[in-house]
Amino acid sequence: MGKKGKKEKKGRGAEKTAAKMEKKVSKRSRKEEEDLEALIAHFQTLDATKTQIVETPCPPPSPRLHASLSAHPEKDELILFGDVYV
């Protein structure tokens, strides 16, 4: 009439499915960890280049009167206003 052990096979199928899902989840989590580590390393190198101080020798500026320096609100620059050469 019916196959013997049909219920047992159903149980094994569910176990197989659970094992496959666990394998997929572990594979995905490993990939996400690798991606995260790569992102952290990338941001560390960017931070190191931004915080690195570079000195460039240049001649001193000429004397000036009535000048003021202001920081640029969006860039890492100084703006010089109202200079008069002496």
Order of alpha helices (4+ residues) and beta strands (2+ residues): alpha-beta-beta-beta-beta
